[in-house]
Amino acid sequence: MGYADVGFNGCKDIPTPNIDRIAKNGVVFTNGYVSYAVCAPSRAGLITGRYQDRFGYSRNPLYKPFDPTVGLPLTEQTLPELLQQNGYNTMGIGKWHLGVHEKFRPWNRGFNEFFGFLGGGHRYFPEDYTIVNQDSAKNEGESYRTKLIRKQTVVEEKEYLTDALSREAVSFIERNKQQPFFLYLAYNAPHAPLQATPKYLSRFDHIKNPKRKTYAAMVSAVDDGVGTVLDKLQQLHLTENTIVVFLSDNGGPESDNGSDNGPLRAGKGSLFEGGIRVPFAIQWPSQIKANTKYEQPVISLDIFATIVANIGKISTPKNELDGANLLPYLKGTKQGSPHEYLFWRHFDQKNYAVLHQSGFKQVILKDSSFNLYNLKADIEEKVTIDDKKMMSVFQQQRKKWEANTIPPIFYGLNQEELYEREKKQHQKKE
């Protein structure tokens, strides 16, 4: 989803009244980031509260159901695992993308319940779900056609994908209204392929660009779903003490799917702002003041840290978190910025970004060129600044951070040939 594709970030052609309710009921992070510019690594950071580079989950993985090396390492504790250990009923809904081998599947990573699909994307109309078994898909493209699953059970779904995910979310909340619960609702929309029902398309006859029109319809379906979730919480009198977080896993790819990142440079896959700054809002009425805007840089890694620090007595996370507890900053009991620096590394390890709390940002491109920007004066990242002293400090900070990271631990999409070549070499040795 693009930065400018929600009402609270200024979108005019796609109404998102329900997503905007989260913003109105809580806080909008105007400088809200994710830890990576594409889906799977970003999700790995979100669900562990740690830079995914620390454990090598720095690529979108190949779809390999029988390879025990392609997935989120078991050394990493997930947020649902921690909450599950502390009495929460947990459910994952929608897109997984953190490993297809049995040991990496959601029900083995902290989720009591799961409804959705295991790969990095999916088709939206049930008539396209022609592959029965998740293990039968030979590659990522085929995985888009697998039937949905409820844990290990294949589901004969009849609804449009986004509507089905919303239905399951509301059902889970209803069934768990009397106990602590954690719901991870990972909509596939508006990820490709661009597919929407007439119900949603009919809302956007004013949009003439066919790609943007379908994209808008897909966002509208998500917004409807968010509305059903918020309504269910309200109906059950759970709103006041439920933390609701909304964000995208990366910036919009713009021309590929009709998304809009507004003034931000580039999009999905890029370490310029359009790839990593996303729509990001949290509501928690009993703790966070409504209609708040927070302008200091925050990152998706903070969600894990904020939740575990503020939900009562809970066991200590297994690994040291990179995220910060945001609540003291939002309440004003703590001043300054949650982070002095934020870091990004592209999987090829030649492309980096470092953001300082002041708004200065260094981007190192694949051609090894160093670029410094002042985001407060130049949100579009058009004007480079010549400040060798500052660049040197940024370099020192990046190297210090990178010393505690590792290279990618598996091949990614578009590296199938390398994967197969290495596999054959291993087989010859054996």
Protein Blocks (a to p, Z undefined) as FASTA:
>chain_A
ZZklcfknopaklccfklmmmmmmmccdfbbccfbfbfklmmmmmmnopafklnopabcc
dddfkbckbccdfkbccfklmmmmnopacddehjeklojbfklpmklnopabdcddfblb
dcfbfklmmbfblklpmbfklmmmpccdehjbccddfbdfklmmmmmmmmmmmmmmmbcc
ddddddfblcdcddddfklmmmmmmpmblklmmmmmmmmmmmmmmmmmmmmmmmnopmmm
cccddddfbdceklmnopaehjagciehiabfklmgccdddddfklpcghiacfbdcdfk
lmmmmmmmmnojadddfbdcfbdcfklmmnopagcjfbfbdcdddfklpaccdddfkopa
cdddfkopacdddfklmmnomaccddfklmmmmmmmmmmmmmmcccdfbdcehilmmmmm
mmmmmmmmZZ
